[in-house]
Amino acid sequence: MARYTDHDQLAAEALQIAEDVRELAPLAIYQRLAAQCARDPERMAQVIMCLSAWLDPDTPVGALIARAEAITEARAPMPRAVVA
């Protein structure tokens, strides 16, 4: 695997994830992202880094949680990791 240098494409992919989180079922997004991470972890690491760079680290965690809950409040709950 190689580092991806098309930053416009990585940014477009990150924006698509942000849109999908607001429009699609959480389980569908979760499954798609999990599959993409398994298939191309380096590319997805760059997409995650892009999303992280856009996030204001000074925003209180409570405000971030409230935003996530507002986006997903009318949807099914996110899948939780099962620890065996």
C-alpha positions as CSV (number, residue, x, y, z in Angstrom):
1,M,0.0,0.0,0.0
2,A,1.2,3.5,-0.7
3,R,0.5,7.0,0.6
4,Y,-2.2,8.7,-1.4
5,T,-1.2,12.1,-2.7
6,D,-4.5,13.3,-4.3
7,H,-5.6,15.5,-1.4
8,D,-8.6,16.7,-3.2
9,Q,-9.9,13.2,-3.6
10,L,-9.2,12.4,0.1
11,A,-11.0,15.6,1.1
12,A,-14.0,14.7,-1.1
13,E,-14.1,11.3,0.5
14,A,-14.1,12.8,4.0
15,L,-16.9,15.2,3.0
16,Q,-18.9,12.3,1.6
17,I,-18.6,10.5,4.9
18,A,-19.8,13.6,6.7
19,E,-22.8,13.8,4.4
20,D,-23.6,10.1,4.6
21,V,-23.6,10.2,8.4
22,R,-26.4,12.7,8.2
23,E,-28.4,11.0,5.5
24,L,-27.9,7.2,5.7
25,A,-28.6,4.5,8.3
26,P,-25.8,4.3,10.9
27,L,-25.4,0.6,10.5
28,A,-24.9,0.9,6.7
29,I,-22.3,3.6,7.2
30,Y,-20.6,1.6,9.9
31,Q,-20.4,-1.5,7.7
32,R,-19.2,0.4,4.7
33,L,-16.4,2.2,6.7
34,A,-15.4,-1.0,8.4
35,A,-15.0,-2.7,5.0
36,Q,-13.1,0.2,3.6
37,C,-10.7,0.2,6.6
38,A,-10.1,-3.5,6.2
39,R,-9.6,-3.2,2.4
40,D,-7.4,-0.1,2.4
41,P,-6.3,0.9,5.9
42,E,-3.7,3.4,4.8
43,R,-6.1,5.4,2.6
44,M,-8.7,5.4,5.4
45,A,-6.1,6.5,7.9
46,Q,-5.5,9.6,5.7
47,V,-9.3,10.2,5.4
48,I,-9.6,10.0,9.2
49,M,-6.6,12.4,9.5
50,C,-8.4,14.8,7.1
51,L,-11.6,14.7,9.2
52,S,-9.5,15.2,12.4
53,A,-7.7,18.2,10.9
54,W,-11.1,19.8,10.2
55,L,-12.3,19.3,13.8
56,D,-11.6,22.2,16.3
57,P,-9.8,20.5,19.2
58,D,-10.8,23.3,21.5
59,T,-14.5,22.4,21.1
60,P,-15.7,20.8,24.4
61,V,-16.4,17.1,24.2
62,G,-19.9,17.7,25.5
63,A,-20.6,19.9,22.5
64,L,-19.3,17.3,20.1
65,I,-21.4,14.6,21.8
66,A,-24.5,16.9,21.5
67,R,-23.8,17.4,17.8
68,A,-23.4,13.7,17.2
69,E,-26.6,13.0,19.1
70,A,-28.5,15.7,17.1
71,I,-27.4,14.2,13.8
72,T,-28.4,10.6,14.8
73,E,-31.3,11.1,17.2
74,A,-34.0,9.8,14.9
75,R,-32.0,6.8,13.8
76,A,-31.1,3.4,15.1
77,P,-28.3,3.2,17.7
78,M,-24.7,2.8,16.5
79,P,-23.4,-0.8,16.8
80,R,-21.3,-1.3,19.9
81,A,-18.1,-3.3,20.0
82,V,-18.4,-6.6,21.7
83,V,-15.5,-7.6,23.9
84,A,-15.2,-11.3,24.5
